[in-house]
Amino acid sequence: MVFPQIKAKVGTTKQVGDAAEDAALHYLQQSGLRLVERNYRTPGRGGGEIDLIMCAPDGTCVFVEVRQRKSASHGGAAASVNHPKQRRIIFAARHYLMRLREPPPCRFDVVLLESGGIEWLQAAFDAS
């Protein structure tokens, strides 16, 4: 499902990435999710990062990867969330969950920004 267009800001790679995360965050909040943490990183080298950690209305912890691509060539934004990237996200999610007394139900979502639109893939991959 593709949603209304979001215009990408021109700037550095970091600025463009931040703008994509802002757009994804706004969309997810409008869809009823609550922000818990942004840009969670594991300590040390070789760890992982989670762009957005959200809480769904049912209490599910949602780890969100935001990907933006100008075009769909080479598989587009979805193809960039490959198995090694998923492993790093799962590693970071496990690290995050170790801090909690009782880990809630969890899922891994991906928000794609491509050609000015947003696509939200819920439960895009799992930790198995």
Backbone bond lengths (Angstrom), bond angles and torsions (degrees), N, CA, C in turn:
res aa  C-N    CA-C-N  psi(-1)  N-CA   C-N-CA  omega(-1)  CA-C   N-CA-C  phi
1 M - - - 1.440 - - 1.530 108.22 -
2 V 1.303 117.48 129.89 1.455 122.30 -179.71 1.520 108.07 -107.84
3 F 1.312 116.69 139.99 1.456 122.85 -175.02 1.513 111.28 -112.04
4 P 1.326 118.03 177.04 1.468 121.60 -175.67 1.518 113.32 -51.02
5 Q 1.302 114.85 152.55 1.462 120.99 -175.83 1.521 112.34 -69.45
6 I 1.323 114.20 143.01 1.462 123.23 174.35 1.520 106.02 -121.22
7 K 1.301 117.28 126.93 1.459 120.43 179.56 1.516 109.78 -84.00
8 A 1.327 115.78 128.80 1.467 121.07 179.09 1.517 109.57 -76.53
9 K 1.320 115.97 141.61 1.456 121.06 176.21 1.518 108.59 -84.23
10 V 1.320 115.97 144.33 1.452 121.33 177.70 1.524 107.47 -88.77
11 G 1.333 116.80 137.56 1.454 120.51 179.23 1.510 109.72 166.66
12 T 1.325 115.29 -157.51 1.454 120.22 179.26 1.530 109.59 -68.42
13 T 1.309 115.56 166.29 1.462 120.18 177.59 1.521 110.21 -57.51
14 K 1.326 116.69 -41.47 1.476 120.92 178.48 1.523 110.76 -62.69
15 Q 1.330 117.54 -44.37 1.463 120.69 179.66 1.523 111.42 -63.47
16 V 1.318 116.27 -41.33 1.469 120.30 179.16 1.529 109.12 -65.73
17 G 1.333 117.29 -42.83 1.464 120.97 177.79 1.514 112.49 -62.95
18 D 1.330 116.32 -42.53 1.467 120.62 177.81 1.526 111.06 -63.21
19 A 1.333 116.98 -39.55 1.463 120.99 178.75 1.532 110.33 -65.00
20 A 1.330 116.84 -38.47 1.464 120.57 177.54 1.528 110.19 -64.68
21 E 1.334 116.65 -44.26 1.463 120.09 177.75 1.519 111.40 -63.29
22 D 1.336 117.19 -39.87 1.464 120.87 177.13 1.524 111.02 -59.76
23 A 1.342 116.29 -44.89 1.465 120.87 -179.69 1.526 110.59 -64.63
24 A 1.335 116.92 -43.20 1.465 120.95 179.03 1.528 110.38 -64.44
25 L 1.326 116.79 -44.31 1.459 121.18 179.33 1.521 110.38 -59.53
26 H 1.309 116.84 -47.77 1.473 121.10 179.54 1.528 110.17 -58.90
27 Y 1.320 116.69 -44.78 1.465 120.22 -179.24 1.530 110.73 -62.80
28 L 1.329 116.99 -45.92 1.461 120.22 -178.77 1.526 111.84 -65.66
29 Q 1.325 117.22 -38.70 1.459 120.16 176.98 1.529 110.76 -64.63
30 Q 1.326 117.01 -39.53 1.461 120.71 176.91 1.530 111.15 -65.34
31 S 1.323 116.24 -23.07 1.463 121.97 179.48 1.529 112.22 -90.79
32 G 1.338 117.66 3.56 1.454 121.34 173.71 1.515 116.63 103.15
33 L 1.328 118.48 0.79 1.461 120.34 177.88 1.528 109.97 -87.12
34 R 1.330 115.39 153.23 1.467 121.71 -179.53 1.522 108.88 -115.25
35 L 1.331 116.23 134.36 1.455 121.13 178.56 1.521 110.61 -69.95
36 V 1.334 116.56 131.17 1.456 122.84 175.39 1.525 109.03 -105.86
37 E 1.332 116.19 -47.22 1.465 120.52 -179.02 1.524 108.98 -156.96
38 R 1.328 114.40 150.18 1.465 120.68 179.94 1.525 109.59 -122.76
39 N 1.325 116.86 138.55 1.466 123.87 178.36 1.527 112.11 54.75
40 Y 1.326 116.11 52.02 1.462 120.99 176.76 1.525 108.50 -73.13
41 R 1.326 116.12 127.31 1.467 121.57 -179.74 1.522 109.75 -124.05
42 T 1.326 114.61 143.41 1.458 118.94 173.70 1.519 107.96 -80.70
43 P 1.317 117.69 151.41 1.465 119.34 178.99 1.524 111.20 -71.93
44 G 1.308 115.75 155.20 1.462 121.45 175.53 1.515 113.57 81.71
45 R 1.312 113.57 175.28 1.463 120.46 -179.94 1.519 110.27 -83.18
46 G 1.313 115.75 153.05 1.454 120.77 174.78 1.508 114.44 79.39
47 G 1.307 116.77 8.49 1.455 120.26 179.82 1.511 111.86 -84.92
48 G 1.281 115.89 -150.58 1.447 120.26 -178.62 1.512 111.15 -138.06
49 E 1.312 114.42 173.88 1.458 121.51 178.12 1.518 108.64 -139.10
50 I 1.321 114.91 145.06 1.462 121.40 174.34 1.515 106.58 -118.47
51 D 1.327 115.97 124.12 1.460 120.19 -176.85 1.522 111.51 -62.65
52 L 1.332 116.54 -51.58 1.462 121.29 -178.53 1.521 109.67 -137.12
53 I 1.313 116.12 134.88 1.460 120.84 169.83 1.518 104.96 -112.67
54 M 1.321 115.32 120.00 1.456 122.09 -174.55 1.529 109.25 -120.46
55 C 1.310 115.76 161.93 1.456 121.91 174.19 1.524 107.43 -118.83
56 A 1.326 116.20 122.66 1.465 121.56 177.74 1.530 108.77 -77.89
57 P 1.327 117.55 159.66 1.466 120.07 -179.87 1.532 113.96 -55.91
58 D 1.342 118.15 -27.75 1.464 120.79 179.77 1.526 112.97 -85.86
59 G 1.351 117.69 4.11 1.452 122.21 178.42 1.519 114.44 93.33
60 T 1.314 117.73 -2.24 1.456 121.13 178.59 1.521 109.87 -67.02
61 C 1.328 115.61 134.37 1.460 121.57 174.84 1.534 106.84 -83.94
62 V 1.326 116.48 123.02 1.460 121.58 -175.39 1.525 108.65 -113.48
63 F 1.336 115.53 114.85 1.457 122.13 176.55 1.528 106.49 -91.90
64 V 1.336 116.12 120.48 1.466 120.73 -171.58 1.521 111.03 -115.61
65 E 1.320 115.25 127.23 1.456 122.56 171.52 1.524 107.07 -102.72
66 V 1.333 116.69 127.79 1.461 122.17 179.61 1.520 108.02 -106.21
67 R 1.318 117.03 127.26 1.464 121.86 -179.38 1.519 108.97 -130.05
68 Q 1.318 114.71 134.55 1.460 120.64 178.44 1.520 109.19 -128.10
69 R 1.322 115.52 138.54 1.457 122.48 175.17 1.521 108.06 -140.88
70 K 1.341 115.57 143.61 1.462 120.15 178.56 1.518 111.77 -72.32
71 S 1.344 116.13 -30.40 1.465 119.25 -179.50 1.516 109.55 -141.04
72 A 1.311 115.09 166.80 1.458 121.09 -179.47 1.525 112.26 -89.85
73 S 1.325 117.61 6.15 1.464 119.26 178.10 1.522 109.52 -62.95
74 H 1.295 116.88 152.35 1.467 123.45 -177.87 1.527 111.75 61.00
75 G 1.324 117.56 28.97 1.462 120.86 176.57 1.509 114.75 92.17
76 G 1.313 118.16 -10.20 1.455 120.91 177.40 1.515 113.73 71.93
77 A 1.323 114.83 -166.02 1.461 121.72 -174.90 1.528 112.29 -63.90
78 A 1.327 117.36 -38.61 1.470 120.33 -177.75 1.519 111.26 -61.99
79 A 1.323 117.64 -39.83 1.467 121.33 -178.30 1.521 112.09 -67.04
80 S 1.333 117.06 -20.14 1.461 119.69 -178.72 1.533 112.55 -77.67
81 V 1.331 117.15 -10.21 1.467 120.63 176.11 1.531 106.46 -94.77
82 N 1.326 114.41 67.79 1.459 121.56 -176.05 1.530 111.07 -82.06
83 H 1.333 116.18 -179.75 1.461 120.60 -175.78 1.541 113.07 -59.33
84 P 1.339 119.85 -45.23 1.481 118.23 177.30 1.532 112.56 -60.82
85 K 1.326 117.66 -38.33 1.469 121.02 178.08 1.530 109.78 -65.22
86 Q 1.313 116.86 -42.81 1.463 120.93 178.06 1.531 110.79 -60.55
87 R 1.338 117.32 -42.33 1.472 120.76 178.74 1.520 111.59 -59.67
88 R 1.347 116.80 -41.73 1.478 119.79 179.73 1.529 110.84 -66.49
89 I 1.325 117.31 -38.33 1.469 120.93 178.18 1.526 109.81 -66.26
90 I 1.322 117.18 -44.08 1.461 121.49 179.15 1.529 110.38 -62.63
91 F 1.331 117.14 -41.61 1.468 121.36 176.87 1.527 110.08 -57.95
92 A 1.322 117.15 -47.54 1.469 121.21 -179.68 1.525 110.97 -65.23
93 A 1.331 117.42 -38.26 1.463 120.68 179.29 1.532 110.52 -64.44
94 R 1.319 116.81 -42.77 1.469 119.67 177.94 1.525 110.86 -62.66
95 H 1.321 116.19 -40.66 1.466 120.65 177.28 1.523 110.13 -61.36
96 Y 1.317 117.29 -44.99 1.467 122.04 178.97 1.531 110.58 -61.08
97 L 1.333 116.63 -45.71 1.466 121.07 -175.77 1.521 112.59 -67.42
98 M 1.337 117.93 -26.00 1.478 120.72 178.30 1.519 111.52 -61.91
99 R 1.332 117.34 -23.06 1.468 121.17 -179.14 1.525 112.24 -77.15
100 L 1.313 117.59 -15.17 1.459 121.85 -174.00 1.526 111.54 -93.63
101 R 1.316 116.05 143.20 1.463 120.86 178.70 1.527 110.05 -64.72
102 E 1.327 116.95 -49.75 1.458 122.47 178.38 1.518 108.69 -128.26
103 P 1.333 117.50 105.38 1.464 119.14 -179.91 1.532 111.37 -63.64
104 P 1.325 117.02 134.81 1.464 121.20 178.89 1.532 110.16 -81.04
105 P 1.326 117.68 172.71 1.466 119.13 170.19 1.528 107.94 -59.25
106 C 1.329 116.89 147.00 1.462 121.08 -175.56 1.522 110.86 -133.64
107 R 1.338 114.39 159.52 1.457 120.30 170.01 1.522 108.37 -152.89
108 F 1.326 114.70 163.05 1.454 122.20 -179.52 1.526 108.62 -115.44
109 D 1.317 115.71 115.19 1.460 122.04 178.89 1.516 109.86 -108.99
110 V 1.311 115.68 158.53 1.454 122.16 174.71 1.519 107.26 -129.53
111 V 1.328 116.00 132.63 1.461 121.17 174.03 1.520 106.92 -111.34
112 L 1.326 114.95 122.15 1.461 122.08 -177.75 1.518 109.70 -105.30
113 L 1.322 116.26 131.58 1.459 121.86 173.56 1.513 106.15 -117.48
114 E 1.314 115.37 114.91 1.446 120.75 -174.14 1.517 108.88 -149.83
115 S 1.316 117.09 134.29 1.468 122.04 177.85 1.525 111.73 52.78
116 G 1.320 116.51 36.42 1.460 120.50 175.89 1.511 115.51 81.35
117 G 1.344 119.27 0.63 1.456 121.76 -179.43 1.516 111.84 -114.80
118 I 1.325 115.47 165.17 1.463 121.75 178.04 1.520 108.19 -117.66
119 E 1.337 115.32 134.12 1.456 121.30 174.09 1.526 107.43 -127.44
120 W 1.331 116.03 128.11 1.463 122.15 -177.16 1.525 108.38 -108.36
121 L 1.316 116.25 113.50 1.467 121.64 178.95 1.524 108.12 -100.61
122 Q 1.310 116.39 103.94 1.454 120.88 -179.88 1.523 109.45 -82.31
123 A 1.329 116.29 140.84 1.464 122.20 -177.39 1.526 110.27 50.68
124 A 1.332 115.60 50.48 1.471 121.87 -175.25 1.531 112.21 -67.61
125 F 1.342 116.66 -30.48 1.456 121.26 175.72 1.517 107.78 -153.95
126 D 1.332 116.20 168.50 1.463 118.91 179.44 1.526 110.71 -127.17
127 A 1.306 115.65 173.83 1.469 120.91 -172.81 1.518 113.09 -87.35
128 S 1.300 118.61 6.62 1.477 118.91 -178.16 1.515 112.00 -80.92
